[in-house]
Amino acid sequence: MADGMFGLSESTARETAPVWEKVKDHVTPIEWPAQAELIVEINRLKKERDAVVLAHNYMTPEIFHGVGDYVGDSLGLAKEAARSTAKVIVQAGVHFMAETSKILSPEKTVLIPDLRAGCSLASSITGADVRLIKQRYPGLPVVTYVNTTADVKAETDICCTSANAVQVVEWAAKEWGVDRVILIPDEFLARNVAAQTNVGIIAWKGCCEVHERFTADDIGDMRAAYPGAEILAHPECPEEVLAAADFAGSTAAMTDYVMAKKPKQVVLITECSMASNIKGDVPEVDFIGPCNMCPHMKRITLENIRDCLLNMEFEVTVPEDQIERARLAVQRMVDLPPPAVPSRYDMIKARHHVAVELI
C-alpha cells in the first residue's frame, strides 16, 4: 500500500498495510480508511489497558486479522487467554465464550463488546435442565459441549468440543464404566458422534441456528455448479449434510485441511466469515458459498471493541461456586491427551442407522 492511499496518514497506512493485504478481498476501499483508523486505535488501547483480544473464527476479517491477538475456536481462545499474562481479556465472540475465559482465568477482567451477543445453542438448555437429566439417568456421565453457559458447565462431568467429542465420550464411558453417555446440548453433534462410536448417546434437542439450516440439497446444488470443489462441513450440521460432504470436522480441522491441502476450490458448510478469514492466509484458494451468517457473532464490531476498551465495558462475571465446578469439567477435557488421529468425522465408514435417545 502506498503512503497516503485511501487518504490514510503515513503511519496508519504503514501499520495497517499487512492487514489490508489479508482483508482486501472482503473490505472495500471506501470502508477501509475508517476501519484502518479503528484498528490502530484498538491496538493502541490494548497496550494501554494491558489487554488482549480473542477473535473467534466467525469474526469478520477486519477483526480477525486486524485486532485479534489470539484467533481460533472457542476453547482454543480460552486456553490462550489463560496462558496470557494480560490483565484484561476482550472476547470478540459470544457470551458463553467470555464465560469460559472467565472460568479458566477468574483473576482476569473479561469484557465483551456487546452483551446481546448470545447463542441459540447455549440458550437451548439451562443448569436446571441438566439437573433434571441427571435425575432421570443416574450414574451416567454428562458430557457437555463448550457452547454452553457457565451454569450448565457447572452441572457437567466433562466438556468437549466438536474436535474431540468422540474422544471425550469414549473416555467418559470408560472412566464411569458405562455403555451410555449423556451428550448435550447439540442434537446434530450428538447424532454425528453416535455414528463414530459404539458408546450409546443420550441427546438433547438443541441446535445452532447457523448450521441447522444447511441441507443435503445445498451440497447437491454446489456439486452440480462446481463439480471440482471440495466440500467441508461442520459437525453441528445435520447427519445428511456430513454424509454428502467430502470432509467433516471442527472449525480448526477445516482450517488445517485447507491450509495443508490448498484445494483449488472449497465450499465451507459453516458460518460465512470462516471462509473470508482463511482466505487471507491462502489467497490462491477459491472459496465458494453457500454459507449462513450468525447474527450474534455479527454484533461484535471494530467500533464496539474500541468502545469496550475505552470504557472498560461490559464485564462478564461468573459466580464463584459455578466457576469452581465448571472449571473441573473444562479442565478434565483440557487434560486429556490430543486425539491419536486428526479430528475428523468419517461419514463414509460411519455406522449407519445409529440411533440416539433424544430427551
HUSUL-V710543 format. One record per residue. N is the residue number from 1. RES is the residue in one letter. SS is DSSP state (H for helix, E for strand, - for the rest). PHI is phi in whole degrees, -180 to 180 (* if undefined). D_CENTER is the distance of its C-alpha to the mean C-alpha in whole Angstrom. Layout:
n:res:ss:phi:d_center
N:RES:SS:PHI:D_CENTER
N:RES:SS:PHI:D_CENTER
//
This chain:
n:res:ss:phi:d_center
1:M:-:*:32
2:A:-:-74:36
3:D:-:-59:37
4:G:-:86:37
5:M:H:-62:35
6:F:H:67:33
7:G:H:79:36
8:L:-:-79:33
9:S:-:-66:35
10:E:H:-59:36
11:S:H:-68:34
12:T:H:-67:31
13:A:H:-61:31
14:R:H:-66:31
15:E:H:-67:28
16:T:H:-100:26
17:A:H:-56:27
18:P:H:-63:25
19:V:H:-68:22
20:W:H:-56:24
21:E:H:-61:24
22:K:H:-86:21
23:V:H:-110:20
24:K:-:-64:24
25:D:-:-80:23
26:H:-:-126:21
27:V:-:-122:23
28:T:-:-81:26
29:P:H:-58:29
30:I:H:-70:30
31:E:H:-76:26
32:W:H:-61:26
33:P:H:-56:29
34:A:H:-66:27
35:Q:H:-67:24
36:A:H:-62:25
37:E:H:-63:27
38:L:H:-66:24
39:I:H:-61:23
40:V:H:-63:26
41:E:H:-65:26
42:I:H:-63:23
43:N:H:-66:23
44:R:H:-70:27
45:L:H:-64:25
46:K:H:-60:23
47:K:H:-66:26
48:E:H:-67:28
49:R:H:-94:26
50:D:-:54:25
51:A:E:-122:21
52:V:E:-126:18
53:V:E:-108:15
54:L:E:-96:11
55:A:E:-109:10
56:H:E:-71:6
57:N:-:-57:6
58:Y:-:-95:7
59:M:-:-71:10
60:T:-:-68:13
61:P:H:-58:15
62:E:H:-67:17
63:I:H:-79:15
64:F:H:-57:13
65:H:H:-91:16
66:G:H:-88:18
67:V:-:-131:17
68:G:-:-72:14
69:D:-:-81:16
70:Y:E:-130:13
71:V:E:-128:10
72:G:E:152:7
73:D:-:-83:4
74:S:H:-63:4
75:L:H:-73:8
76:G:H:-59:9
77:L:H:-66:9
78:A:H:-63:11
79:K:H:-65:13
80:E:H:-66:14
81:A:H:-63:15
82:A:H:-66:17
83:R:H:-78:19
84:S:-:-68:19
85:T:-:-90:23
86:A:-:-64:22
87:K:-:-85:23
88:V:E:-124:21
89:I:E:-116:17
90:V:E:-107:16
91:Q:E:-91:12
92:A:E:-88:11
93:G:-:-177:8
94:V:-:-111:9
95:H:H:-61:12
96:F:H:-63:11
97:M:H:-67:9
98:A:H:-63:12
99:E:H:-62:14
100:T:H:-63:12
101:S:H:-62:13
102:K:H:-67:17
103:I:H:-61:17
104:L:H:-84:17
105:S:-:-134:19
106:P:-:-64:21
107:E:-:-81:24
108:K:-:-98:21
109:T:E:-85:21
110:V:E:-111:18
111:L:E:-119:18
112:I:E:-130:16
113:P:-:-66:17
114:D:-:-145:17
115:L:-:-67:18
116:R:-:-82:17
117:A:-:-76:14
118:G:-:-104:13
119:C:-:-161:11
120:S:-:-62:13
121:L:-:-70:12
122:A:H:-63:12
123:S:H:-82:16
124:S:H:-80:17
125:I:-:-149:18
126:T:-:-124:20
127:G:H:-60:21
128:A:H:-62:25
129:D:H:-60:24
130:V:H:-65:22
131:R:H:-62:26
132:L:H:-69:28
133:I:H:-61:26
134:K:H:-66:27
135:Q:H:-68:30
136:R:H:-75:30
137:Y:-:-126:29
138:P:-:-63:31
139:G:-:89:30
140:L:-:-94:27
141:P:-:-71:24
142:V:E:-104:21
143:V:E:-103:18
144:T:E:-120:15
145:Y:E:-62:11
146:V:-:-65:9
147:N:-:-77:8
148:T:-:-144:12
149:T:-:-77:14
150:A:H:-64:16
151:D:H:-69:19
152:V:H:-74:18
153:K:H:-60:17
154:A:-:-68:20
155:E:-:-100:22
156:T:-:-105:20
157:D:-:-86:21
158:I:E:-157:18
159:C:E:-93:14
160:C:E:-146:12
161:T:-:-118:9
162:S:-:-66:9
163:A:-:-75:10
164:N:-:-125:13
165:A:H:-58:14
166:V:H:-64:17
167:Q:H:-61:18
168:V:H:-68:18
169:V:H:-59:20
170:E:H:-69:22
171:W:H:-64:23
172:A:H:-64:23
173:A:H:-62:25
174:K:H:-68:28
175:E:H:-65:27
176:W:H:-90:28
177:G:-:68:31
178:V:-:-129:30
179:D:-:-113:29
180:R:E:-134:27
181:V:E:-136:23
182:I:E:-87:22
183:L:E:-124:18
184:I:E:-131:16
185:P:-:-106:15
186:D:E:-84:14
187:E:H:-62:17
188:F:H:-71:16
189:L:H:-60:14
190:A:H:-61:17
191:R:H:-65:19
192:N:H:-71:17
193:V:H:-67:18
194:A:H:-58:21
195:A:-:-77:22
196:Q:-:-112:21
197:T:-:-146:23
198:N:-:-87:27
199:V:-:-74:25
200:G:E:-69:26
201:I:E:-119:23
202:I:E:-106:23
203:A:E:-123:20
204:W:-:-113:20
205:K:-:-89:20
206:G:E:-111:16
207:C:-:-160:14
208:C:-:-92:11
209:E:-:-66:14
210:V:-:-76:12
211:H:-:-83:12
212:E:-:-67:15
213:R:-:-81:17
214:F:-:-73:17
215:T:-:-131:21
216:A:H:-63:23
217:D:H:-63:25
218:D:H:-58:22
219:I:H:-68:22
220:G:H:-58:26
221:D:H:-64:26
222:M:H:-67:24
223:R:H:-65:26
224:A:H:-68:29
225:A:H:-81:29
226:Y:-:-134:27
227:P:-:-61:29
228:G:-:-95:28
229:A:-:-75:24
230:E:E:-95:21
231:I:E:-112:19
232:L:E:-117:16
233:A:E:-124:14
234:H:-:-87:10
235:P:-:-72:12
236:E:-:-82:11
237:C:-:-81:14
238:P:-:-57:17
239:E:H:-57:19
240:E:H:-67:22
241:V:H:-70:19
242:L:H:-64:18
243:A:H:-63:22
244:A:H:-88:22
245:A:-:-85:20
246:D:-:-85:21
247:F:E:-152:18
248:A:E:-134:15
249:G:-:-174:12
250:S:-:-64:8
251:T:H:-60:7
252:A:H:-65:9
253:A:H:-66:11
254:M:H:-65:12
255:T:H:-61:12
256:D:H:-60:14
257:Y:H:-60:16
258:V:H:-67:17
259:M:H:-65:18
260:A:H:-80:20
261:K:H:-92:22
262:K:-:47:22
263:P:-:-63:23
264:K:-:-64:25
265:Q:E:-131:23
266:V:E:-137:20
267:V:E:-116:18
268:L:E:-103:14
269:I:E:-89:14
270:T:-:-167:10
271:E:E:-71:10
272:C:H:-59:13
273:S:H:-69:11
274:M:H:-56:10
275:A:H:-65:13
276:S:H:-60:15
277:N:H:-73:13
278:I:H:-67:14
279:K:H:-55:17
280:G:-:-62:18
281:D:-:-101:19
282:V:-:-133:20
283:P:-:-61:22
284:E:-:-76:25
285:V:-:-88:22
286:D:E:-96:22
287:F:E:-94:19
288:I:E:-119:20
289:G:-:-64:19
290:P:-:-90:19
291:C:-:-151:15
292:N:E:-120:14
293:M:-:-93:13
294:C:-:-90:11
295:P:-:-68:14
296:H:-:-75:12
297:M:H:-60:10
298:K:H:-77:13
299:R:H:-73:15
300:I:-:-88:14
301:T:-:-132:17
302:L:H:-59:19
303:E:H:-63:22
304:N:H:-81:20
305:I:H:-67:19
306:R:H:-60:22
307:D:H:-64:24
308:C:H:-58:21
309:L:H:-75:23
310:L:H:-63:26
311:N:H:-102:27
312:M:-:52:24
313:E:-:-138:23
314:F:-:-103:21
315:E:E:-79:21
316:V:-:-104:18
317:T:-:-122:21
318:V:-:-134:20
319:P:-:-54:24
320:E:H:-58:25
321:D:H:-67:26
322:Q:H:-71:22
323:I:H:-58:21
324:E:H:-61:23
325:R:H:-75:22
326:A:H:-68:19
327:R:H:-63:19
328:L:H:-60:21
329:A:H:-66:18
330:V:H:-70:15
331:Q:H:-65:18
332:R:H:-58:19
333:M:H:-68:16
334:V:H:-59:16
335:D:H:-77:20
336:L:-:-67:20
337:P:-:-65:20
338:P:-:-59:18
339:P:-:-55:19
340:A:-:-68:22
341:V:-:-123:21
342:P:-:-54:18
343:S:-:-76:15
344:R:-:-143:16
345:Y:-:-107:17
346:D:-:-83:21
347:M:-:-80:22
348:I:-:-73:25
349:K:-:-89:26
350:A:-:-61:24
351:R:-:-71:27
352:H:-:-84:27
353:H:-:59:28
354:V:-:-84:26
355:A:-:-84:27
356:V:-:-117:24
357:E:E:-92:26
358:L:E:-95:24
359:I:-:-73:25
//
